[in-house]
Amino acid sequence: MQFKQVIGQHTLKKELPELMKENRLAHAILFLGKEGSGALPLALAFSQYIVCERISRPLSAAPQGPSLFGDAEPEPPQDAVTYDSCGTCPSCVKAAAFAHPDIHFSYPVVTKKAGTPPISTDYIVEWREFLKGYIYGNAYDWLQFIGAENKQGNITAQECNDIIKKLNLKSFESEYKVLVMWLPEYLGNEGNKLLKLIEEPPPNTVFLLVAENESQILATILSRVQLIKVPLLEDREIETALIERNNTNPETAARIAVVSQGNYHMALQMVQHADEDWQELLRDWLNAIMKTGPVAQSKWVDEISKLGREKQKQFLQYFNHLLQLALRVQLFENAGEGYPEKDRDFAMRLNKITGMEQQEAIIGELDNAAYYIERNANSKMLFMALTIKIYHIIKDKIVFLNE
């Protein structure tokens, strides 16, 4: 994968190649970015850049001065930074297919054969297929892709042993060996097995860790990596990507880009369900909370519990979007410009029944709910508890303190 295939992130696309050019490449880098920001594609593009033969074997490594045998003099080294891998050398071709022998991968997996500790290479074929079709996917997408169902993925102690073994071998083709570890949050205390290797790796060995949640990574690993924060995408970047890469209708792309809040994965999910009327579902919920009472609330909770996890997250994201729009409308003049008219109207209605403090409190509760949905919480219990909390936030102006 080349940098030009990564959506947005123009600053990092410039800074990462300069690390190589200026000989400032750290042996362990953590790409920290929220879901859908493109942290994994960025790390994959950088891994290809590192092994690219035109980058890792520059002209400056050629013999200096005229040849004793009358050959043409070597070209002088170029000072300009090459900001992308060539894409055509044998190393780039293999890296683009996620099959370069010196680029190793580690990611959460589940047991494939009973009684055998799972390791990433058990799923390398599925991993390559996943990257080709779902490179902006999340952990849930990956675990469903490999048929994990409700099993919890892990990066195991056996996996750590396998990493140590592979990285201590001599590289096959490239000047470098690279390990791309996706979601080190799935490493338990067994991750401490890697500390010595991360701190004192073999020559020309690079760790590229890709994470979404800094607080869930072992502190011992965090202290040994160079942190690179990957920002969320701009609305315009998501809109353009939806139109050019996903053949999305421009009007739909513009509407979804605004709601997706910098998350391209979420944008793709919303395109699949673009005909869903989240506003009607939200209107029914708020009416049940504020007017029609417990019977209607229970009926609504039963309905949303029948939806899949991804749809439930999208619904919460949509409500979150409307609340943030309502806040902006209160704070800034003309803040609603560029948003769909029905979203602006709903945001204005929200401002009539909730104040800024209440809106911020509800946003916090929605974020917490999305977090627990991602971790297989019981949806009926979760949405019933959320219904009660939102009732008290609006009616009694109670703000719940979350630990």
N, C-alpha and C positions, 0 to 999 in steps of 0.2 A: 504494500500500500504506500502511495506517495502522499506527501503533504498536500498536494493540490487536490486530493480526493477527500480531505478532511474539511468539514463544514466550518467556516469562520476561523477563529483562533489565529488571526493574522499576526499578532504580536509574538505568540509562542512559535509560530512557524518560522519566524525570523530569528528568534533568540536561540532556539535549540541547535540549528546548524552552526551558529557562532560559538557554541560551547566546544564543538569539534575543531573548528578553525583556530580558536584561541587556546586550544589544549586545556580547557577547563572542564572537560567531561568527568563528572563525578562517577564513582564506581557503583553508587546506589542512588537512584532517583525515584521519588514518589510523586506520581501525577495524581493530584487530589482534585476531583471535580464531581459535582452532583450528577445524578442520573440524566442522561441525554445531552450532556455538555460536550461529549466527544473525547473524553480522557483516554479511553481505550484506543480509538482510531489514531489519536495523536501519538500514543506510545508505540503502536504498530508501525506507523509511518517513520517514527524516529529509529526503531529497530532496523527497518530496511535501509534507512539513511546510513546507519552505523556500518552495516555490512556491505553497502554498495561499493563495488570495486573502484569506481572513479573517485570515491570519497576516502575510503580507508587506505588506498594505495595511490596517493597523490603524486603528481609529477615531481614534487620536491624530494621524493624518495629515490628518484632516478640518479644515476651516476652524474657527477658534475664535471664539466670541462670537456674538451674534445676527445674523441675516441682515438686510441692508439692504432686502430685499424682503418682509419679514414671514414668511419661512419658519420652520418649527419649529427651535428651537435644537438643535445637534448634541449627541448623547449624550456625556457625559464619558468619557475613556479608562478602560478597566478595568485595574486593577492586577494582577488575578489572571492567572496564566500559563495559557494554553490548552495542555493537554498532548497534544493530537493535532490533526492536520489535520481539516478539517470533513468531507471525504469526498464532498461534494456539489457544490461549486463546479466550474465548467468546468475549472479547472486540476487539481483533485484527480481528476476523472473521467479526464482524459487521463493524468495521472501513474499512476493505478491500472492503466491499460492499457499502461503503459511506452511511451507515445507522446506525451509532452509535448514540444513543440518546443524548450524551454529546458533539458531534462534530457538530457544526452548520455551515452552509454555507451562504455566501452572494456573489452575483455576478450581473452583469448588466442584466436587464430584460426590457421587454416592456409590455404594457397593454394587459392583456389576456381577460378581460371582460370590455366592454365599461362602463366608469363611475366609475371604481374601480381602485384605485391606485395600481400599480403592486408591489409585493414583491417576494422575491426569492422562498419562499415555494410554490408559484403558479406553479413553474417549477421544483420541486424537483425530480420528476420521470425522466424528460428529462435530468436534470443535472447528475443524476447517470448514465444514458445511455451514455451521452456525455463523462464523465470521463472514462468509461470503453472502449470507442472506440477512443477517441480523446484527450487523456490526455495531449498531447503536442500541442493541438489546440490553436488558437488565438481568439480574440473577434469576428472577422468576422465569423469564423467557428461556434462559439456558437450561434450568433444571427441568422445565416442562419439555424442552427439546430432547433431552436425554431420557425422558420417561421417568423422572424422579417422583412424580405425583406429589404427595405431601411429605416426602422425605427431606430432611435437612441436609444440604450440601456441606462438605467440609474440605479443608486442605489438611491432610492427615500427617501424622508423624512419619508414616511410610513414604509419603510424598516428599517430605523434607529430606529424608535419607536419599531418595532418588535424585533430588536436586543436587545435593552435595556430591553424589557420585558423578553425575553428568558434567557438572561444572569443573570438576577436578581433572577431567579428561582433556587431552589436547584438542584444540579446535580442528575441524575437518577441512574447511576451505578458507574461512575469513580470517582477517587479522584479529577479530573480536569474537567472543562468545557472549550471547545476550540471553538473559532470562526475563520474560514478560510474565509477571504474576498479576493476574486479575483478581481483585477483591481480597486483599490480605486480611480483611476483617474476618474472614472465615478461618483464619489461623488461630488456634488456641495456644495454650502455653507451649505446645510442641514446636511452635515457631521459634522458640529460643535455640533450637538445634541449629538454626541458620545464622545465628549472631556472629560466630567466628568467621564464617564464610563471607558474610556481608561486610564485616569490618576489615578483614584481610583476604580479599579474593585473589585468585590466581591472576597473573598479568593479563591485561586486556579483557577482563570479565566485567560485564555491566549488568546490574539489576535494574529493571524498570518495573516498579510496582504501580498498580492502578487501583485507586480506592475512591469510595464515595463518602465514607464517614470516618473522619480522623479519630474520633473518640473511641472507636471500636478496634483500633489497631494497637497491637502490643507496644507499650511505651519503649521497651528495649529496642524495638525495630525502628520506631519513629526517630529515636535519638541518633540513628546511624545513617539516615538518608538525607538527601537534599530535597527539600520540598518545593514542588512546582504546582501552584494553584491554577486550575483550569476554570476560567469564568464561564458562566452560563452564556448561551448564544443570544445574539440580538434578534429581535422579532423579524427584521428584514432578512437576516441570514436564513432563518427557518422558513420564511415565506418563499424565498428564492429556491431553497433546497427542495421544498415540497413540489414546487412547479416543475423544476428541471429534473429532479431525480425520481419523483413519485408520480409525475403527470397529473398532479392535483389541479383542479379548477382554480384559476387565480383568485376568484372571490372567496372560495372556501379556504384556500391557503392563507389569505390575508386574515380571515376571521380566526382560524385556528392558531396562527402564529401569535396572535395577541394573547390568546387564552393559555397557550402552552407554557408561558413564562420561562423561555429559554431552554426548554427540555424537548429535544428533537424526538426522543423516544415517545414521549407523551403525545407530541404532534402527530406522529405516524399512527398511534393508537386511535387518536381522535378522528383522523381521516377515515379509518375503517368504520367508525360509528358516527359519521358526520350527520346522518339523518336522525340520530337520537335527539329527542327533545328534553334535554336536561333541565331547561327552565320550567317546563310543565311539572316535572318530577319534583323540582325544588319548591315550586309554588304549592304543590299538594302537601309537601312536608311542613312548610311554614304555616299553612292553614291548619294542619293537624296539630301542630305545636301550640299555636296561639288561639285557635278558635274551637275546632271540633272535638278535641279532647282525646282521652286514652284509647278509646275503641278505634278511632281513625289513625292514631299513632301506631297501634299494634298492626293494623292492616297495612300501613305504609312500610313498616319495618319488615313485615313478611314479604312484601313485593321486592324491596331492594335486596333482601337476603337471597333472592333467587338469581340475581345478577352475578356474573363472575367477578372475581377479585379486581381485574383490570377495569371493568366498567364502574365498579364501586369507587375505585381510586379516581377515575375520570370525573365522576359526579362530584366528589369532594373537591377536586381541583377546580371544577367549574364554579362551585359555590365560593371557593377561596378567591378565584379571579373576580367575581362580582363584588365581594366584600372589599378587596383591594381597590377596585375601581370606585366603589362608594367612598372610600377614604380619600382617594385622589380628588374626587369631585368636590369634597368638602374643603380640601386644602388648597387646591389650585384652580384658577379660572381656566375655562376651556379644557379641563383635563379629560373630558369625555370624548373629545374630537378624535376621529379615527377608529372608534369602537362601533360595533353594530348598534343600531338604534334600539333594538329590544334589550340589549345589555345595559345601555345607558338608562333606559326607562326603569329597568328592574333595580339598578343601583340607586336611582333616586328614591324608589319606594323603600329600599332598605334603609336609606338615610332618614326616612320618616318614622321608622319603628326602632332604630338602634342609633346610639351615639358612637363616637370614635372609640371610646374605651371598650364598649361592648363588641364592636366589630373586631377590634384587635384580639379580644378574648376568644371570640368564636373562631377566628383564623388559627389561633393556637390550638384549639380543640380539634379543628379539622386536620391540622398537620399531625397531631398525635394519633388521630383515628387512621389516617393514611399509613402511618408508621406501623401500627398494629395489624392493619389489613395485610400489609406486606409480609407479616410474620404469622399469618394463618390464624389470626384471632377469630373467635366465633362471631360471625357477622350480625346475628340477631341480637346477641348481648351487647355488642359494640354499638350498634345503631340505636338501640333502645337507651343505653346510657348516654349517648351523644344527644339524643332527643331531649332527655330530661335536663341535661346540662344547658343546652341552648335555651330551653324554656326558662330556666332560672336566670340565665344571663340577660335575657331580654325582659322578662317580666319583673324579676326581683333585683336586677342589676347586680347579680352575684358573679364575681370573677373567681373561678376555681384555680387553686394553686397546684401546679403539677410538679411532682418531685423529679 
